[in-house]
Amino acid sequence: MKEAILYEKLENKRVQCHVCNHHCTILPNKRGICGVRENQDGILYSLVYGRAISEAVDPIEKKPFFHFLPGSKSLSIATVGCNFRCDNCQNWEISQAPKQTRRTDSKISGGNLPPIKVVTDALDNNCASIAYTYTEPTIWLEYALDCMKLASKKNLKNVWVSNGYMSDKTIKKILPYLDAINIDLKFFDNINYQKNCGAKLEPILNNLKMFKKLGVWLEITTLSIPTLSDSRDMFTAMARFIKKELDPQTPWHISSFSGRISYKLQALPDTPQDTLKKAVAIARKEGLQNVYAGNAPSLNLENTYCPHCQTEVITRHGYLVTRHDNQGRCPKCHKKLSLIIE
């Protein structure tokens, strides 16, 4: 447990948290929406500092990042808790765990893993980066930030996998140490965001534009959920936003949904492969250059091609990655590719 940052004290021992765009006002002996930031006698505490619920060595492609240090390994860490309550969540056992009871004396799961041990483990496993992932890193900002500072000193890259709902103040805190971020763009309307996630669309769109403007490497993931996020209109609108407001070379991962492992959508079928093919085709027609179908290896839509001459520059079979580029340039036309290779 550690006193939180980015909060203000209000009268009657209330506090207001400012790590994400919920800006929760929290009464004494209560927790915020995330379930892991608690007001104790007028002081806001993070209950998950140094308490990792998961630690694993992953291919960077699993996050997914396809254009950032391709073929490298990343040490992935997470705590319990999340500021969303997505019905489709595939990590709901850990993201929603603190919300199963609102009792402030309920146990917070996780083992002791201080920041220095995180960095040491990354180095010992020959990882090029540390990924703050599985749950939303914004709500364990204090822990993530201390890890990031130490990692930067050891020439390790820091990458976030996020729902994109962090506040401007959080962005300012992490910016000096953040090398890349993959943001989930789950829907393209407020109704579905509020119904399925308990959040709003606009802050996420603003943050996507902010990270691009600030020069942080950005990739986007959209889970295509049958009946909820699988329409031609939605794919078209998202593609046009990415092209106009971000960059046509921004990698976009359109991934297959599996109801069996979801939080509350077990009755829905898996995403048909034709839906993914349609989505990729729409995005490419709209002018996006790096669009991928995730969780569907049989479609062979995970390879990277030079946008200038269409030469295949990275081949992917699952997490087996073969690079054909020449130090970030196309081996045929020699144009610079949108790859971060070091």
Secondary structure in CASP SS format (residue, H / E / C, confidence):
PFRMAT SS
TARGET T0000
AUTHOR 0000-0000-0000
METHOD secondary structure of the structure
MODEL  1
M C 1.00
K E 1.00
E E 1.00
A C 1.00
I C 1.00
L C 1.00
Y E 1.00
E E 1.00
K E 1.00
L C 1.00
E H 1.00
N H 1.00
K H 1.00
R C 1.00
V E 1.00
Q E 1.00
C E 1.00
H C 1.00
V C 1.00
C E 1.00
N C 1.00
H C 1.00
H C 1.00
C C 1.00
T E 1.00
I E 1.00
L C 1.00
P C 1.00
N C 1.00
K C 1.00
R E 1.00
G C 1.00
I C 1.00
C C 1.00
G C 1.00
V C 1.00
R E 1.00
E E 1.00
N E 1.00
Q E 1.00
D C 1.00
G C 1.00
I E 1.00
L E 1.00
Y E 1.00
S E 1.00
L C 1.00
V C 1.00
Y C 1.00
G C 1.00
R E 1.00
A E 1.00
I C 1.00
S E 1.00
E E 1.00
A E 1.00
V E 1.00
D E 1.00
P E 1.00
I H 1.00
E H 1.00
K H 1.00
K C 1.00
P C 1.00
F C 1.00
F C 1.00
H C 1.00
F E 1.00
L C 1.00
P C 1.00
G C 1.00
S C 1.00
K E 1.00
S E 1.00
L E 1.00
S E 1.00
I E 1.00
A E 1.00
T C 1.00
V C 1.00
G C 1.00
C C 1.00
N C 1.00
F C 1.00
R C 1.00
C C 1.00
D C 1.00
N C 1.00
C C 1.00
Q C 1.00
N C 1.00
W H 1.00
E H 1.00
I H 1.00
S H 1.00
Q C 1.00
A H 1.00
P H 1.00
K H 1.00
Q C 1.00
T C 1.00
R C 1.00
R C 1.00
T C 1.00
D C 1.00
S C 1.00
K C 1.00
I C 1.00
S C 1.00
G C 1.00
G E 1.00
N E 1.00
L C 1.00
P C 1.00
P H 1.00
I H 1.00
K H 1.00
V H 1.00
V H 1.00
T H 1.00
D H 1.00
A H 1.00
L H 1.00
D H 1.00
N C 1.00
N C 1.00
C C 1.00
A C 1.00
S E 1.00
I E 1.00
A E 1.00
Y E 1.00
T C 1.00
Y C 1.00
T C 1.00
E C 1.00
P H 1.00
T H 1.00
I H 1.00
W H 1.00
L H 1.00
E H 1.00
Y H 1.00
A H 1.00
L H 1.00
D H 1.00
C H 1.00
M H 1.00
K H 1.00
L H 1.00
A H 1.00
S H 1.00
K H 1.00
K C 1.00
N C 1.00
L C 1.00
K E 1.00
N E 1.00
V E 1.00
W E 1.00
V E 1.00
S E 1.00
N C 1.00
G C 1.00
Y C 1.00
M E 1.00
S C 1.00
D H 1.00
K H 1.00
T H 1.00
I H 1.00
K H 1.00
K H 1.00
I H 1.00
L C 1.00
P C 1.00
Y C 1.00
L C 1.00
D C 1.00
A E 1.00
I E 1.00
N E 1.00
I E 1.00
D E 1.00
L C 1.00
K C 1.00
F C 1.00
F C 1.00
D C 1.00
N H 1.00
I H 1.00
N H 1.00
Y H 1.00
Q H 1.00
K H 1.00
N H 1.00
C H 1.00
G C 1.00
A C 1.00
K C 1.00
L C 1.00
E H 1.00
P H 1.00
I H 1.00
L H 1.00
N H 1.00
N H 1.00
L H 1.00
K H 1.00
M H 1.00
F H 1.00
K H 1.00
K H 1.00
L H 1.00
G C 1.00
V C 1.00
W E 1.00
L E 1.00
E E 1.00
I E 1.00
T E 1.00
T E 1.00
L E 1.00
S E 1.00
I C 1.00
P C 1.00
T C 1.00
L C 1.00
S C 1.00
D C 1.00
S C 1.00
R H 1.00
D H 1.00
M H 1.00
F H 1.00
T H 1.00
A H 1.00
M H 1.00
A H 1.00
R H 1.00
F H 1.00
I H 1.00
K H 1.00
K H 1.00
E H 1.00
L H 1.00
D C 1.00
P C 1.00
Q C 1.00
T C 1.00
P C 1.00
W E 1.00
H E 1.00
I E 1.00
S E 1.00
S E 1.00
F C 1.00
S C 1.00
G H 1.00
R H 1.00
I H 1.00
S C 1.00
Y C 1.00
K C 1.00
L C 1.00
Q C 1.00
A C 1.00
L C 1.00
P C 1.00
D C 1.00
T C 1.00
P C 1.00
Q H 1.00
D H 1.00
T H 1.00
L H 1.00
K H 1.00
K H 1.00
A H 1.00
V H 1.00
A H 1.00
I H 1.00
A H 1.00
R H 1.00
K H 1.00
E C 1.00
G C 1.00
L C 1.00
Q C 1.00
N C 1.00
V E 1.00
Y E 1.00
A E 1.00
G E 1.00
N C 1.00
A C 1.00
P H 1.00
S H 1.00
L H 1.00
N C 1.00
L C 1.00
E C 1.00
N C 1.00
T E 1.00
Y E 1.00
C C 1.00
P C 1.00
H C 1.00
C C 1.00
Q C 1.00
T C 1.00
E E 1.00
V E 1.00
I E 1.00
T E 1.00
R E 1.00
H E 1.00
G C 1.00
Y C 1.00
L E 1.00
V E 1.00
T E 1.00
R E 1.00
H C 1.00
D C 1.00
N E 1.00
Q C 1.00
G C 1.00
R E 1.00
C C 1.00
P C 1.00
K C 1.00
C C 1.00
H C 1.00
K C 1.00
K E 1.00
L C 1.00
S C 1.00
L C 1.00
I E 1.00
I C 1.00
E C 1.00
END
